[in-house]
Amino acid sequence: METVYQMKGYTLHLVPTKKFKTTTISLRLQNSLKKETTTLRTLLTFVMVAATRKYPSSKDLTRYLEENYGSRLSANISTKGKSQIINIHMSFVNDHFLLNQDKKTSLVKVFLPLFFLRNCAK
């Protein structure tokens, strides 16, 4: 059963299920389509999934994801009507199918720094 949390500025949907062998995290960031910000938001989409402080290059991040049973991290940008939507998607094997049952926590720790701990010069 889906649980919806209405927060200030965003809505969180949790859909627990045991039907799939993967866990998926998707984030949609929607804003008005404006000529002044379209290029910047498009660049931002791909910079966000390129690296983090812990994995400072795309190669390092990709290697880490592959070492974790082929986990995937992707981003795309789309428009719908007068909105521009950034989609960031991460999927990884469900802990239930692993001998080492704490992988989900370590993979979520990769997802969160994409937004909060950027690998940018100060």
C-alpha positions as a Python dict, from the first residue, in 0.01 Angstrom:
ca = {
    (1, 'M'): (0, 0, 0),
    (2, 'E'): (139, 339, -97),
    (3, 'T'): (204, 586, 181),
    (4, 'V'): (208, 954, 87),
    (5, 'Y'): (372, 1217, 303),
    (6, 'Q'): (289, 1576, 215),
    (7, 'M'): (587, 1786, 320),
    (8, 'K'): (663, 2153, 285),
    (9, 'G'): (785, 2187, -74),
    (10, 'Y'): (761, 1822, -176),
    (11, 'T'): (556, 1505, -163),
    (12, 'L'): (712, 1171, -62),
    (13, 'H'): (556, 850, -196),
    (14, 'L'): (663, 518, -40),
    (15, 'V'): (550, 206, -219),
    (16, 'P'): (674, -104, -35),
    (17, 'T'): (647, -435, -221),
    (18, 'K'): (808, -777, -216),
    (19, 'K'): (732, -844, -585),
    (20, 'F'): (1065, -722, -720),
    (21, 'K'): (1428, -817, -673),
    (22, 'T'): (1542, -455, -690),
    (23, 'T'): (1488, -149, -478),
    (24, 'T'): (1428, 172, -669),
    (25, 'I'): (1466, 532, -560),
    (26, 'S'): (1333, 798, -795),
    (27, 'L'): (1343, 1171, -747),
    (28, 'R'): (1151, 1416, -964),
    (29, 'L'): (1231, 1784, -943),
    (30, 'Q'): (981, 1997, -1129),
    (31, 'N'): (1000, 2367, -1202),
    (32, 'S'): (854, 2615, -1448),
    (33, 'L'): (1008, 2604, -1794),
    (34, 'K'): (1194, 2934, -1830),
    (35, 'K'): (1432, 3042, -2103),
    (36, 'E'): (1675, 3182, -1844),
    (37, 'T'): (1718, 2854, -1649),
    (38, 'T'): (1668, 2577, -1904),
    (39, 'T'): (2034, 2536, -1999),
    (40, 'L'): (2156, 2554, -1639),
    (41, 'R'): (1904, 2295, -1520),
    (42, 'T'): (1998, 2063, -1807),
    (43, 'L'): (2367, 2085, -1714),
    (44, 'L'): (2285, 2041, -1347),
    (45, 'T'): (2099, 1719, -1423),
    (46, 'F'): (2410, 1548, -1551),
    (47, 'V'): (2658, 1707, -1311),
    (48, 'M'): (2453, 1576, -1017),
    (49, 'V'): (2509, 1210, -1110),
    (50, 'A'): (2869, 1244, -1229),
    (51, 'A'): (3052, 1231, -896),
    (52, 'T'): (3041, 1293, -522),
    (53, 'R'): (3304, 1386, -265),
    (54, 'K'): (3356, 1020, -178),
    (55, 'Y'): (3366, 917, -546),
    (56, 'P'): (3526, 1222, -713),
    (57, 'S'): (3509, 1097, -1072),
    (58, 'S'): (3252, 925, -1289),
    (59, 'K'): (3487, 628, -1312),
    (60, 'D'): (3505, 594, -932),
    (61, 'L'): (3129, 621, -892),
    (62, 'T'): (3062, 374, -1174),
    (63, 'R'): (3312, 126, -1029),
    (64, 'Y'): (3145, 146, -688),
    (65, 'L'): (2800, 89, -837),
    (66, 'E'): (2920, -208, -1043),
    (67, 'E'): (3086, -363, -737),
    (68, 'N'): (2746, -349, -569),
    (69, 'Y'): (2575, -602, -792),
    (70, 'G'): (2537, -375, -1092),
    (71, 'S'): (2350, -95, -920),
    (72, 'R'): (2238, 182, -1155),
    (73, 'L'): (2227, 557, -1127),
    (74, 'S'): (2083, 769, -1406),
    (75, 'A'): (1938, 1111, -1475),
    (76, 'N'): (1734, 1269, -1748),
    (77, 'I'): (1543, 1586, -1807),
    (78, 'S'): (1210, 1629, -1978),
    (79, 'T'): (945, 1889, -2037),
    (80, 'K'): (575, 1854, -1988),
    (81, 'G'): (359, 2148, -2079),
    (82, 'K'): (519, 2451, -1918),
    (83, 'S'): (726, 2247, -1671),
    (84, 'Q'): (1082, 2119, -1682),
    (85, 'I'): (1134, 1795, -1489),
    (86, 'I'): (1465, 1651, -1367),
    (87, 'N'): (1441, 1276, -1299),
    (88, 'I'): (1710, 1100, -1097),
    (89, 'H'): (1680, 726, -1064),
    (90, 'M'): (1878, 468, -865),
    (91, 'S'): (1815, 96, -854),
    (92, 'F'): (1994, -180, -667),
    (93, 'V'): (1938, -539, -563),
    (94, 'N'): (1702, -591, -268),
    (95, 'D'): (1890, -680, 55),
    (96, 'H'): (1664, -983, 98),
    (97, 'F'): (1851, -1157, -186),
    (98, 'L'): (2203, -1091, -49),
    (99, 'L'): (2417, -1268, 207),
    (100, 'N'): (2548, -931, 325),
    (101, 'Q'): (2219, -767, 423),
    (102, 'D'): (2337, -407, 472),
    (103, 'K'): (2398, -303, 109),
    (104, 'K'): (2085, -87, 88),
    (105, 'T'): (2215, 146, 357),
    (106, 'S'): (2551, 191, 184),
    (107, 'L'): (2387, 256, -155),
    (108, 'V'): (2145, 511, -12),
    (109, 'K'): (2454, 682, 131),
    (110, 'V'): (2567, 728, -231),
    (111, 'F'): (2231, 873, -341),
    (112, 'L'): (2200, 1143, -73),
    (113, 'P'): (2539, 1312, -133),
    (114, 'L'): (2432, 1374, -493),
    (115, 'F'): (2224, 1659, -351),
    (116, 'F'): (2392, 1765, -29),
    (117, 'L'): (2768, 1700, -52),
    (118, 'R'): (2872, 1800, -400),
    (119, 'N'): (3228, 1762, -523),
    (120, 'C'): (3262, 2128, -622),
    (121, 'A'): (3540, 2374, -570),
    (122, 'K'): (3469, 2627, -300),
}
